């Protein structure tokens, strides 16, 4: 076994690998960029080496620097994690040439499976079923258009060297193909350095089911069952579960053996995932087609660990060090059901636009983490995370903040545990998808396991722009939080024997009669004036949106116990600047406190500016100065957090000036171009 390994990655997966290495008494070396100088993965490893600038191309993709760091620190092997260099055949080959063990498959297997067209040819030879499509080497745009027309719409454009939903678009009409192809090629070049595409028939109501496989250097292979990854946005996974609902033992064996055949076809070693598109037939049966093989550990590997009780990173380390697989196929069993939710910094209500910012509050449910417990154990709740409270989510890397994994005896139990755990996850400082995930988990389709990759658009009415808390409860929580802070301040002054003028007190004291205090809030874009009346006996009353209700509150161990009329709830309230974040059993929301005096006379609006919604790089402009544009017309494309974002015209007008050039890096809020009426 290795004495020391270098982890050529960052964030959650670097922490994940380090945790298993620590348990196995293997020392670890982290690498980090400028942006990650104070990152969690640096602190959890035994030593760390700086490898370059914040952009991945200046650091985590510089394999020559990573190999040099491994050699300088005496590491015997390199674990690539996932993403970055994990599926780079040149890197795997360079490790071998430098006398380092690449903790992954041989370079030949990465090469064979890395190009989707070549992998399809190999799978056909191995007898693995394929989706009809074009997988050829010729990449002329007109040829690709003709192939798509011949296959029949809808078709799926996919980057041949891609993964993670990058360089992928579904196209419903022939007239949309050329623009979609160009966008996919740009994303593919940016993410993988290769713009080769393949075209496939887009399967209707498909499920995305993948098989975890493992091989060793002795020719042994096993499959560790399946994961259903059908719930996706932008072709990227949102929720994954294992085992797949509705899977029969016969189909599980058939898919598992097909996945092993795929691995054998390329002499695979280590952890890999064979992904299948599963067609759901009208008679309830399922037909599967090979989609691709990911020659690395997957983001969703924890749910396989939960149902098998195995630590897959430990398996990787043992196999890479020359040991045989820890278990044979007949020794592997499924125990219970597990679900993983990817918590991302993004705004689902704005087309999942990635978000950046500081984690001012980062509260997690009671769980097993990297720092506690055996990763391979079937913990009820587990959180895999590469950040801590106070850390920043930057624009340079993936938007994932954490992975929340739950395990139960049944799917229903796991589902209930996931909803509770999400409710106990409190993040303040940037937009996240936590409430959206709760909406998905509670949706009819997910509860009933009516799964396919179109679940999110199908359930759109109950997933987006849902207010679960309500104005009255949100306001009561915000006011209770304010009053508790004031009481704590006054108690602190009293402890220091500092006199407080009774007329300056905010507890409603008057020499006679009731008193009224005004609070101004903005909630869901509407300004509300709320009045709190302190009656002569000290009782409180809130007047919200024309309704008057009794009001009381008390600080408790896990939040604020709020009574509003006949309702009573424990709320968690956090204030971040003017924003007040409210977390309840039903959901989460926020409102803005308004200081009427501070905003007096402030009626200026910025309107009409076309600004960058987040930090990123200008990919292209679709217009030039002097062009007339219509509302909704695409004006520019911005690349941020590995995704392209189209900036559209908010109204009809004329382009007065382009303020940046393609390739320019722009900060959030930067005005990209001027549009005049």
Buried (B, 14 or more C-beta within 10 A) or exposed (E): EBEBBBBBBBBBBBBBBBBBBBBBEBBBBBBBBBBBEEBBBBEBBBBBBBBBEBBBEBBBBBBEBBBBBBEEBEBBBBBBBBBBBBBBBEBBBBBEEBEBBBBBBBBBBBBBBBBBBBBBBBBEEBEBEBBEBBBEEEBEEEEBBEBBEEBEBBBBBBBBBBBBBBBBBBBEEEEEBBEBBEBBBBBBBBBBEBBBBBBBBBBEBBBBBBBBBBBBBEEBBBBBBBBBBBBBBBBBBBBBBBBBBBBEEEBBEEBBBBBBBBBBBBBBBBBBBBBBBBBBEEEEEBEBBBBBBBBBBBBBBBBBBBBBBBBBBBBBBBBBBEBEBBBEBEEBEBEBBBBBBBBBBBBBBEEBBBBBBBBBBBBBBEBBBBEEBBBBBBBBBBBBBBBEBEBBBBBBBBBBBBBBBBBBEEBEBBBBBBBEBBBBBBBBBBBBBBBBBBBBBBBEBBEEBBBBBBBBEBBEEEBBEBEBBBBBBBBBBBBBBBBBEEEEEBEEEEEEEEEEEEEEEEEBEEEEEEBEBEBBBBBEEEEBEBEBBBEEEEEBBBBBEEEEBEBBBEEEEEBBBBBBBEEEBBBBBBBBEEBBBBBBEBBBBBBBBBEEEEEEEEEEEEEEEBBBBBBBBBBBBBBEEEBEBEEEBBBBBBBBBBBBBEBBBBEEBBBEEBBBEEEEBBEBEBBBBBBEE
